[in-house]
Amino acid sequence: MLTWVDVDVSALQDNLRALSAGLPDGALVAPAVKGNAYGHGLVVAARAFAAAGADKLCINALYEARTLRDAGVQLPLYLVGHVATEDLAQALELGCELVVFNGETLDAIEALAPDVPAQLHVKVETGNNRQGLGPDAARLLAERIVGSPRAVLAGVASHYANVEDTTDHGYAKDQLRRFLAFCDDLGQRGIDAGLRHMSNSAASILWPEHCLDMVRIGISAYGMWPSRETLVAALLGGRKDLELRPALTWKCRVVQVKEVPAGEFIGYGCSYRTTHRTRLAILPVGYYDGYDRGLSNVAHVLIDGHRAPVRGRVCMNITMVDVTDVPSARLDSHVTLLGADGDEAITAEQFASWAGSINYEIVARINDRIPRVARQG
Ligand SMILES: *Cc1c(COP(=O)(O)O)cnc(C)c1O
């Protein structure tokens, strides 16, 4: 292997247990494994979470359900994305609970007449304005589901727009109020809403008392904080105890080491010129792999616990680093692109700030073709 991702299974499990321990008794925990489990490997992460007591897994798309079932993962799956009409039969056969926000989806399910009633969650819009129906339309859809022999109202869901991007949670609290009002209205009409769920990582950490019946946690289960603002709010709000441990280390091997004289240009665009005789190591990863081009001339990697700066532009499949001060670097040396090596670490947050992004995107975009290797501890 020239490049691979090590996944610390115990870290995933400890994170899930730590997050669950902060929730009220009885709340279900549904880690999100979409985006190739935030880059950690769909099957590796799903198995880890299943063994650590997850109640369900949140997925985004049908192929994820197929992959998980083929791998023998039997947990209930809650599919948070849209399923095309022609794929509904398969999604139900694979045992997916579906989120619905179009009457047409229910029409199509009724026409299919599934063997077992479809478990549906109605998505209500409370202020994020992406998927979801306004409260009136959502109630009508919920009533249709309750009256349908082909479907069961398994839950009602909403999604926060503005928890992790701020320490002012007024907008999020308004969304929560709207969601609770919607649930109350269903109750007053004698409708059992099933599982009420709205909390992502940030809300689960900051307001465990408002997690309702289930939490959908992604980034935090992988050991990363949703944002600096969430960390600050948690510290101020008395969650100093919560420890999250990143589980992912992205590695590669050096494929060449060479000496480059002073005054030479390195890479496309001649964006870097050596100021001294330089030992240069060539790495077999580039932006195709998820090593963002924004890291050009900015990032460093770790070799034997030492920093080696990126020189020149990141290419599609190749990156060059300066190992003048890492004399041990040689052909096949292990390189840490993201994660810890000795006392040094490159966090997803550091990586994201170099690339002008966020930790979520950085880990999710590590190319799926790169092997994920499950490791204990
Ligand atoms: C991805 C996702 C989550 C998890 O969000 P985090 O911020 O990673 O915890 C929760 N709910 C839905 C609908 C999602 O798509």
The ligand as a MOL file (V3000), in Angstrom:
LIG
                    3D

  0  0  0     0  0            999 V3000
M  V30 BEGIN CTAB
M  V30 COUNTS 15 15 0 0 0
M  V30 BEGIN ATOM
M  V30 1 C -25.0010 14.2120 8.8340 0
M  V30 2 C -26.2230 14.4430 9.5680 0
M  V30 3 C -26.2130 14.5360 10.9590 0
M  V30 4 C -24.9370 14.5140 11.7760 0
M  V30 5 O -24.3880 15.8030 11.8860 0
M  V30 6 P -23.0590 16.0670 12.7640 0
M  V30 7 O -22.9300 17.5370 12.8220 0
M  V30 8 O -21.9330 15.4260 12.0110 0
M  V30 9 O -23.2680 15.4190 14.0650 0
M  V30 10 C -27.4240 14.6610 11.6090 0
M  V30 11 N -28.5770 14.7150 10.9170 0
M  V30 12 C -28.6270 14.6500 9.5720 0
M  V30 13 C -29.9260 14.7230 8.8720 0
M  V30 14 C -27.4660 14.5150 8.8560 0
M  V30 15 O -27.5010 14.4710 7.5240 0
M  V30 END ATOM
M  V30 BEGIN BOND
M  V30 1 1 1 2
M  V30 2 1 2 3
M  V30 3 2 2 14
M  V30 4 1 3 4
M  V30 5 2 3 10
M  V30 6 1 4 5
M  V30 7 1 5 6
M  V30 8 2 6 7
M  V30 9 1 6 8
M  V30 10 1 6 9
M  V30 11 1 10 11
M  V30 12 2 11 12
M  V30 13 1 12 13
M  V30 14 1 12 14
M  V30 15 1 14 15
M  V30 END BOND
M  V30 END CTAB
M  END
